[in-house]
Amino acid sequence: MATVATQMRERETLSRCLVCDSERIQAVDAEYNLCRCEACGYIFDNPRPTLAAIVDFYSAPKKYDTWLVVEDSREELWKRRLKKLLKHAERGNLLDVGTGTGQFLNLAKPYFNRVSGTEVSQTALKIAKEKYSLDISQGQIEDCNLPKNSFDTITLFHVLEHVPDPKKSIARCKELLETGGVLLVCVPNDVLAWTSKVKILGKKFGLRPFQKFSPKVGVPRVFTSNEIHLSHFAPPVLRRLLEQSGLEVIEESLDPYYASTGIKQMLHSGYYAFHRLLFGLTQVNRYDTIWMMARKVTT
């Protein structure tokens, strides 16, 4: 397994926007390797870790230990998402991209004819096999040997922010969907969320818990947190990406992403409910996450 120092050296630099293909790229926070496309507003890490460094990071032997410890609260999280998904999803074949340990697929089995998944982490694949008897395709969605037009529903729960080429990943998902099938994308709302603004203020005031965050964007420096996010989406950018890929957005809302118990669950639930109300009144998402569903209307 590569060390953090090795991972930091495994970088690549982009010269074009991965959403709109523009070359109008400007540094928004050079110290944190953050750039913005002036044409579409997409914010991304640049330079950034390579795919090999990302796979190595998520294949660490103990990477998913905390998920297993909080398995019960994570099950409630997946049940909330599944209930929301089933309002639009056909009960046909489901593909979950970046399925992690497979807990969602295991819960979704009774509601679909067939469930499948993809995952790059060797550690997560091992857990999915041993715990849920799931045979998951290893690798990026673009590289997995899956038949075209074979899925009625495809889900990407907090995956698109990790992938090297989000436009290419969405195009591959469209290719795998049946006409009329739906694609669900959930990502962090890094750019517009209130919590991001709090992190920016905390950093500017020099508060210790906020030292790893960019004072301009509010996202952490790569390899200083438990996740590697290459893309930092706002709802308009994600919508543009889906629509330019030939998909019709049919629902935009908030992803109920919190996994907690007791008092923390009550607080998270209240915070989520408040932002649902705010979004319903203003159509502006200031919550921590984005939920966006799109339909394939043409081949």
matplotlib code that plots the C-alpha trace (Angstrom):
import matplotlib.pyplot as plt

x = [0.0, 1.4, 2.2, 0.5, 3.8, 3.8, 0.1, 0.8, 3.3, 0.9, -0.7, -2.1, -3.0, -6.1, -6.1, -9.8, -13.1, -14.5, -18.1, -18.2, -14.8, -13.8, -10.2, -11.1, -9.8, -8.7, -7.3, -9.8, -7.4, -4.0, -2.7, -5.4, -5.1, -8.7, -9.7, -13.0, -14.2, -15.2, -17.6, -19.8, -18.8, -17.5, -15.0, -12.4, -9.0, -6.2, -3.6, -5.3, -4.6, -4.4, -6.9, -4.3, -3.8, -7.5, -8.0, -5.0, -6.5, -9.9, -8.4, -6.7, -7.4, -9.3, -11.0, -14.6, -14.3, -16.2, -19.0, -19.3, -19.4, -22.3, -24.1, -27.5, -27.6, -26.3, -29.1, -31.6, -29.8, -30.2, -33.8, -34.6, -32.8, -34.5, -38.0, -37.3, -35.8, -38.8, -41.1, -39.6, -37.7, -39.0, -38.9, -36.6, -32.8, -30.8, -27.1, -25.4, -22.2, -19.5, -21.5, -19.0, -19.7, -23.0, -25.3, -27.7, -27.8, -28.6, -31.6, -32.7, -32.9, -36.6, -37.7, -35.9, -35.7, -31.9, -29.3, -25.7, -22.9, -19.5, -16.7, -12.9, -12.0, -10.7, -11.5, -15.1, -15.5, -14.3, -16.8, -19.7, -18.8, -18.3, -21.2, -23.9, -22.8, -22.7, -20.6, -19.7, -17.9, -14.4, -13.4, -14.7, -18.1, -16.5, -14.3, -16.7, -18.1, -21.8, -24.4, -25.9, -29.5, -29.8, -30.7, -33.9, -32.3, -28.8, -27.7, -24.5, -24.6, -21.7, -19.6, -19.5, -17.3, -14.6, -14.4, -11.7, -14.1, -17.7, -18.9, -17.5, -19.1, -22.5, -22.3, -21.5, -24.5, -26.8, -25.5, -26.3, -29.8, -32.9, -34.9, -37.1, -34.8, -33.7, -30.4, -30.0, -27.0, -26.3, -23.2, -22.1, -23.3, -19.8, -20.1, -23.5, -24.2, -24.4, -21.9, -19.3, -19.7, -19.3, -16.0, -14.8, -15.5, -13.9, -10.8, -10.6, -10.9, -8.2, -10.3, -8.5, -11.2, -11.3, -7.6, -7.7, -10.4, -9.9, -10.7, -12.2, -14.3, -14.6, -13.4, -10.5, -7.0, -6.8, -5.5, -6.4, -9.8, -11.4, -12.5, -10.9, -13.2, -12.0, -15.1, -17.1, -20.5, -23.3, -26.8, -26.7, -23.4, -24.7, -27.9, -25.9, -23.8, -26.8, -28.7, -25.7, -25.3, -28.8, -30.7, -33.9, -33.8, -37.0, -36.3, -34.0, -34.0, -31.8, -30.2, -31.1, -27.5, -27.2, -26.3, -26.7, -28.6, -30.2, -30.0, -27.7, -30.3, -33.0, -30.8, -29.9, -33.6, -34.6, -31.9, -32.8, -36.5, -35.7, -33.7, -36.4, -38.9, -36.4, -35.9, -39.6, -40.1, -37.1, -35.9, -32.4, -30.4, -28.3, -28.2, -25.1, -26.1, -27.7, -30.2, -30.9, -32.8, -32.7, -34.4, -33.1, -35.6, -33.7, -31.1]
y = [0.0, 3.4, 5.9, 9.3, 10.9, 8.7, 9.4, 13.2, 12.8, 10.9, 13.9, 14.9, 18.3, 19.2, 21.8, 21.7, 21.6, 18.2, 19.4, 21.8, 21.3, 24.9, 26.0, 29.0, 27.6, 29.9, 29.1, 29.9, 28.8, 27.9, 26.8, 24.1, 23.2, 24.4, 25.7, 27.0, 26.9, 30.4, 29.1, 26.9, 27.4, 23.9, 23.7, 20.9, 19.9, 20.7, 19.3, 16.3, 12.6, 10.0, 7.2, 4.8, 6.9, 7.0, 3.2, 2.7, 5.1, 3.4, -0.1, 0.4, -2.7, -0.8, 1.8, 0.7, -0.4, 2.6, 1.8, -1.7, -0.2, 2.0, -0.5, -0.1, 3.7, 3.3, 0.9, 3.5, 5.9, 3.5, 2.8, 6.6, 6.8, 3.6, 4.8, 8.1, 6.4, 4.0, 6.9, 7.1, 3.9, 1.0, -2.4, -3.8, -4.1, -1.9, -1.0, 0.8, 2.5, 2.7, 0.5, 0.3, -2.6, -3.4, -2.6, -0.6, -3.4, -5.9, -3.9, -3.2, -6.8, -7.4, -4.4, -5.2, -8.1, -8.0, -5.9, -5.3, -3.0, -1.7, -0.7, 0.2, -0.7, -4.2, -3.8, -3.0, -5.7, -8.3, -7.1, -7.1, -10.7, -12.0, -10.1, -10.0, -12.6, -10.0, -10.4, -6.8, -5.8, -4.4, -1.1, 2.1, 2.1, 3.0, -0.1, -2.7, -5.2, -4.5, -4.8, -1.6, -0.7, -3.3, -1.3, 0.4, 2.3, 3.3, 5.0, 6.9, 7.7, 10.1, 8.7, 11.3, 13.6, 10.9, 9.9, 11.2, 12.1, 12.8, 13.6, 10.2, 8.4, 9.9, 9.1, 5.5, 5.3, 6.7, 4.0, 1.3, 2.6, 1.4, 4.2, 5.6, 4.4, 6.7, 7.8, 9.0, 11.1, 12.2, 14.4, 16.8, 20.4, 21.7, 25.1, 26.4, 24.6, 26.6, 24.2, 25.1, 28.8, 28.0, 26.2, 29.2, 31.5, 29.1, 29.0, 32.7, 33.2, 30.6, 28.1, 24.8, 22.4, 24.3, 24.5, 21.8, 23.7, 26.2, 29.8, 30.4, 27.3, 25.5, 22.1, 20.2, 19.8, 16.4, 13.5, 15.4, 13.8, 10.4, 11.1, 12.2, 14.5, 15.6, 17.6, 20.1, 20.4, 23.0, 22.1, 24.2, 22.6, 19.1, 19.8, 21.1, 18.0, 15.7, 17.7, 18.1, 14.3, 14.0, 13.2, 14.9, 16.0, 14.9, 15.7, 17.9, 17.9, 17.0, 13.7, 12.5, 11.4, 11.5, 8.3, 8.8, 7.7, 9.2, 13.0, 13.4, 11.7, 14.1, 17.1, 15.8, 15.0, 18.5, 20.2, 18.1, 19.0, 22.7, 22.7, 20.7, 23.4, 26.1, 24.4, 24.0, 27.8, 29.1, 26.3, 27.1, 24.3, 25.3, 21.8, 19.6, 17.4, 17.3, 14.7, 14.8, 12.2, 12.2, 10.1, 8.7, 9.8, 8.9, 6.2]
z = [0.0, -0.9, 1.8, 2.0, 0.8, -2.3, -2.9, -2.7, -5.5, -7.8, -9.3, -12.7, -14.1, -16.2, -18.9, -19.7, -17.8, -17.4, -17.5, -20.4, -22.0, -21.7, -21.4, -19.3, -16.0, -13.2, -9.8, -7.0, -4.2, -5.5, -2.0, -1.9, -5.6, -6.4, -9.8, -11.2, -14.8, -15.8, -18.4, -16.2, -12.6, -12.0, -9.1, -9.0, -7.6, -10.0, -9.8, -8.3, -7.3, -10.0, -10.3, -9.0, -5.9, -5.3, -5.6, -3.3, -0.7, -0.7, -0.6, 2.7, 4.9, 7.6, 5.3, 6.0, 9.6, 10.8, 8.4, 10.0, 13.5, 12.7, 10.4, 12.1, 11.6, 8.1, 7.4, 8.3, 6.0, 3.1, 3.9, 3.7, 0.3, -1.0, 0.0, -1.8, -4.9, -5.3, -6.0, -9.5, -10.1, -12.1, -10.4, -13.0, -13.0, -10.6, -10.9, -8.0, -9.1, -6.4, -4.1, -1.3, 1.1, -0.7, 2.2, -0.1, -2.7, 0.0, 1.1, -2.4, -3.5, -2.7, -4.8, -8.0, -10.4, -10.3, -8.5, -9.6, -8.5, -9.4, -7.0, -7.2, -3.6, -3.1, 0.6, 0.0, -2.6, 0.0, 2.6, 0.0, -0.9, 2.6, 4.4, 1.7, -0.9, -3.6, -6.7, -7.6, -10.8, -9.9, -11.5, -12.8, -14.5, -17.8, -17.7, -16.5, -19.0, -18.7, -21.5, -22.9, -22.4, -19.6, -16.5, -15.5, -12.6, -11.9, -8.7, -7.8, -4.1, -3.4, -6.2, -8.9, -6.8, -6.7, -10.3, -12.6, -15.4, -14.3, -17.8, -19.1, -16.2, -16.8, -20.5, -19.7, -17.3, -20.0, -22.3, -19.8, -19.1, -20.9, -22.7, -20.0, -17.2, -14.4, -13.1, -9.5, -8.6, -5.0, -4.3, -1.5, -2.0, -1.3, -2.9, -1.7, 1.6, 4.8, 6.5, 3.8, 4.7, 8.4, 7.5, 5.6, 8.5, 11.0, 8.9, 8.5, 12.3, 12.9, 14.8, 15.3, 14.0, 10.7, 9.8, 7.0, 5.1, 2.2, 3.3, -0.1, -0.9, 2.5, 1.3, 2.9, 1.4, -0.3, 1.9, 5.1, 5.5, 5.2, 1.6, -1.7, -3.6, -7.1, -7.9, -5.8, -7.3, -7.1, -8.2, -11.5, -12.5, -11.8, -13.7, -16.7, -16.7, -16.8, -19.4, -21.7, -21.5, -23.0, -19.9, -18.6, -15.0, -13.3, -9.6, -7.7, -4.0, -0.9, -0.2, 3.4, 3.9, 7.8, 9.7, 13.4, 16.5, 19.6, 20.0, 17.0, 14.8, 16.1, 15.3, 11.9, 11.1, 12.2, 10.2, 7.1, 7.6, 7.9, 4.7, 2.8, 3.8, 2.8, -0.6, -1.1, -0.6, -2.4, -4.7, -3.3, -1.8, 1.2, 2.7, 2.8, -0.2, -3.6, -4.9, -8.6, -10.7, -14.5, -17.2, -20.4, -23.0, -26.2, -27.1]

ax = plt.figure().add_subplot(projection="3d")
ax.plot(x, y, z, "-o")
ax.set_aspect("equal")
plt.show()
